[in-house]
Amino acid sequence: MARIRFGDQISPQVSRVALGGAATIQNLGDVDTNTNGLGDGYLLIYNQSTNRFETGNVLNNVTVNGGSFWWHQPS
């Protein structure tokens, strides 16, 4: 089950990604772009049963926690 948390958790940040040559997402060995194709708004979703990322525009088994927010209405 995927989980995303914002606000009260520090997220790791990637400062640099290096790919050699004319790499595209379709050429990466652990990414399946054939099953669902590519389209506007698609995401990479990890599939634990295949140990690969798959493209898709529907998220299943996802918990999104927006963190803790405090709002004060101006008087």
SELOKOL-952769 format. One record per residue: residue number from 1; x, y, z of N, C-alpha, C in turn. Coordinates in Angstrom, 1 decimal, decimal comma. Last residue first. Layout:
BEGIN
SITE   n   n.px   n.py   n.pz  ca.px  ca.py  ca.pz   c.px   c.py   c.pz
SITE NUM      X      Y      Z      X      Y      Z      X      Y      Z
...
! end
This chain:
BEGIN
SITE   n   n.px   n.py   n.pz  ca.px  ca.py  ca.pz   c.px   c.py   c.pz
SITE  75   -9,4   38,9   11,5  -10,6   39,6   12,1  -10,9   40,8   11,3
SITE  74   -8,6   35,9    9,6   -8,3   37,3   10,0   -9,6   38,0   10,5
SITE  73   -8,5   32,7   10,8   -9,3   33,6   10,0   -9,0   35,0   10,5
SITE  72   -5,9   30,5   10,6   -6,5   31,5   11,5   -7,2   32,5   10,6
SITE  71   -5,1   27,1   10,5   -5,6   28,2    9,8   -6,3   29,2   10,8
SITE  70   -2,8   24,6   10,4   -3,5   25,5   11,3   -3,9   26,7   10,5
SITE  69   -2,4   21,2    9,6   -2,4   22,6    9,2   -3,2   23,4   10,2
SITE  68   -0,6   18,2    9,1   -1,3   19,1   10,1   -1,2   20,5    9,7
SITE  67   -1,0   16,0    6,3   -0,3   16,6    7,4   -1,2   17,4    8,3
SITE  66   -2,4   14,6    4,3   -2,0   16,0    4,0   -1,3   16,7    5,2
SITE  65   -1,9   11,5    3,3   -2,0   12,2    4,5   -1,5   13,6    4,3
SITE  64   -3,3    9,1    1,3   -2,6   10,4    1,2   -2,9   11,2    2,5
SITE  63   -2,9    5,9    0,4   -3,3    6,7    1,5   -2,6    8,0    1,4
SITE  62   -4,0    3,6   -2,1   -3,2    4,8   -1,7   -3,8    5,5   -0,6
SITE  61   -5,2    1,6   -3,7   -4,5    1,3   -2,4   -3,5    2,4   -2,0
SITE  60   -4,8    3,0   -6,9   -5,5    2,1   -6,0   -4,6    1,9   -4,8
SITE  59   -5,1    5,6   -9,2   -4,3    5,1   -8,0   -5,2    4,3   -7,2
SITE  58   -4,8    5,9  -12,6   -5,7    5,6  -11,5   -4,9    5,1  -10,4
SITE  57   -3,1    6,2  -14,7   -3,8    7,4  -14,3   -4,8    7,2  -13,2
SITE  56    0,2    4,7  -15,3   -1,3    4,7  -15,0   -1,8    6,0  -14,6
SITE  55    3,0    2,6  -15,7    2,3    3,8  -16,0    0,8    3,7  -15,7
SITE  54    4,9    0,9  -13,3    4,0    0,9  -14,4    3,3    2,2  -14,5
SITE  53    7,9   -0,5  -12,1    7,0    0,7  -12,1    6,2    0,5  -13,4
SITE  52    8,3   -3,8  -10,7    8,5   -2,8  -11,8    7,6   -1,6  -11,5
SITE  51    7,7   -6,1   -9,4    9,0   -5,4   -9,0    9,3   -4,4  -10,1
SITE  50    5,3   -7,3   -9,6    6,2   -7,4  -10,7    7,6   -6,8  -10,5
SITE  49    4,2   -6,8   -7,1    4,2   -8,2   -7,6    5,1   -8,4   -8,8
SITE  48    4,4   -4,1   -6,7    5,3   -5,0   -5,9    5,3   -6,4   -6,5
SITE  47    4,6   -1,5   -8,8    3,8   -2,8   -8,6    4,7   -3,8   -7,9
SITE  46    4,5    2,0   -8,6    5,3    0,7   -8,3    4,3   -0,4   -8,1
SITE  45    3,7    4,1  -11,1    3,2    3,5   -9,9    3,9    2,2   -9,7
SITE  44    4,0    7,2  -12,6    4,7    5,9  -12,4    4,2    5,3  -11,1
SITE  43    1,1    8,7  -14,2    2,1    8,6  -13,1    2,9    7,3  -13,2
SITE  42   -0,5   10,8  -16,6   -0,1    9,5  -16,1    1,1    9,6  -15,1
SITE  41   -1,1   13,3  -17,7   -1,5   13,0  -16,4   -1,2   11,7  -15,8
SITE  40   -1,2   12,1  -21,0   -1,2   13,2  -20,1   -1,8   12,9  -18,8
SITE  39    0,3    8,8  -21,3   -0,7    9,8  -21,6   -0,6   11,0  -20,7
SITE  38    1,3    5,5  -22,4    1,6    6,8  -21,8    0,6    7,9  -22,2
SITE  37    0,3    2,1  -21,5    0,7    3,2  -22,4    1,1    4,5  -21,7
SITE  36   -0,1   -0,1  -20,0   -1,1    1,0  -19,9   -0,8    2,2  -20,9
SITE  35    2,0   -1,8  -21,0    0,7   -2,3  -20,5   -0,4   -1,3  -20,5
SITE  34    4,3   -0,3  -21,6    3,5   -1,0  -22,7    2,1   -1,4  -22,2
SITE  33    5,9    0,6  -19,7    5,1    1,6  -20,4    4,2    1,0  -21,4
SITE  32    7,5   -0,3  -16,9    6,6   -0,9  -18,0    5,7    0,2  -18,5
SITE  31   10,7   -0,1  -15,8    9,5    0,6  -16,0    8,7    0,0  -17,2
SITE  30   13,2   -1,2  -15,4   12,2   -1,5  -14,4   11,0   -0,7  -14,6
SITE  29   14,8   -0,3  -17,6   14,5   -1,7  -17,4   13,4   -2,0  -16,4
SITE  28   14,0    2,4  -19,7   14,4    2,0  -18,4   13,9    0,5  -18,1
SITE  27   12,9    3,3  -22,1   14,1    2,5  -22,1   14,6    2,0  -20,8
SITE  26   10,8    5,0  -21,5   10,5    3,7  -22,1   11,7    2,8  -22,2
SITE  25   12,1    7,3  -20,6   11,4    6,4  -19,7   11,1    5,1  -20,2
SITE  24   15,3    7,4  -22,2   13,9    7,8  -22,1   13,2    6,9  -21,1
SITE  23   18,6    8,5  -22,9   17,7    7,7  -22,1   16,3    8,3  -22,1
SITE  22   20,9    8,9  -24,6   19,6    9,4  -24,9   18,5    8,5  -24,2
SITE  21   23,5    8,9  -22,1   23,0    8,7  -23,5   21,6    9,4  -23,6
SITE  20   22,8    8,2  -18,7   23,8    8,3  -19,8   23,0    8,2  -21,1
SITE  19   21,6   10,2  -16,2   21,3    9,1  -17,1   22,3    9,3  -18,3
SITE  18   21,4   11,3  -12,9   22,3   11,2  -14,1   21,9   10,0  -14,9
SITE  17   20,0   13,7  -10,8   19,8   12,4  -11,4   20,6   12,4  -12,7
SITE  16   20,2   15,4   -7,8   20,7   15,2   -9,1   20,4   13,8   -9,6
SITE  15   18,8   15,5   -5,4   19,5   16,8   -5,9   20,0   16,6   -7,3
SITE  14   15,8   14,6   -4,0   16,9   14,2   -5,0   17,5   15,4   -5,5
SITE  13   14,9   14,4   -0,7   15,0   15,1   -1,9   16,1   14,7   -2,8
SITE  12   12,6   12,9    1,6   13,9   12,9    1,0   13,9   13,7   -0,3
SITE  11   10,6   14,8    3,8   10,7   13,9    2,6   12,1   14,0    2,1
SITE  10    9,6   15,0    7,1   10,6   15,4    6,1   10,7   14,4    5,0
SITE   9    6,3   15,6    8,1    7,3   14,6    7,8    8,3   15,2    6,8
SITE   8    4,1   17,2    8,3    4,8   16,9    9,5    5,9   15,8    9,3
SITE   7    3,7   17,8    5,3    3,5   18,7    6,5    4,4   18,3    7,7
SITE   6    2,6   14,7    3,9    3,1   16,1    3,8    3,0   16,8    5,1
SITE   5    2,9   11,4    2,7    2,6   12,3    3,9    3,3   13,6    3,6
SITE   4    1,6    8,6    1,3    2,2    9,9    1,0    1,9   10,7    2,2
SITE   3    1,9    5,1    0,6    1,5    6,2    1,5    2,3    7,4    1,2
SITE   2    0,7    2,1   -0,9    1,4    3,4   -1,0    0,9    4,4    0,0
SITE   1    0,8   -1,2    0,0    0,0    0,0    0,0    0,9    1,2    0,0
! end
